């Protein structure tokens, strides 16, 4: 990866982090915070490979 590509990825990470904080952070709407927590929990389950079969059925 080039230096420019590495810089670009770093900038993209910063933008995504800002959006994530705005949508799901401590000052976000309580419903959005709960949704963010549910999405993070689902992602952790998928990363562990749990629930894979139920996801494939749908």
N, C-alpha and C positions, 0 to 999 in steps of 0.2 A: 504494500500500500504506500502511496506517495505521501509526502509531508502535507500536501494540500488536502488529500483525502482524509488523513488523520485529523486535521484541523476542522474540516467540514463535519466529520462525525462528532467531534467534541461539541461543536456549535449546535448540532441537531439534538444531542443529548440534553444540553442546557434548555433549549426551547421546549422539548418534551417534558422535562422536569417542571418547568414553569407552568405549563398547561395542566399537568397532573396536580400540582399544588393548588392551582386555581379551581379546578373541577372537584377535587376530592380532599383537599387539605383541611386544616382545622377551621378555617374561616368559610368553608363552602357550606352550602345548604345541607342540613342533616341527612336528607334523603340521598343526596349525592355521596356523602361520606359513607353511608351504609352500603351504597352500591359499589363504591370503590373497594371497601373492605371485602365484599362478597366476590368481586372480580379477582382480588389478590388471593383470596382463599381458594377459589376455583383454579387459578393458575398454579398455586403450590400443589394442589392435588394432581393436576395434569402433569406437572414436572416429575412427580414421584411415580407416575404411571398408574395411579389409582383411578378408578372410575373410567378407565379407557374403554372398557367394554360397553358401558352405558352410553358413552358419547358416540360410539360407532353405531349403536342401534338406531339412534335418532336420525 
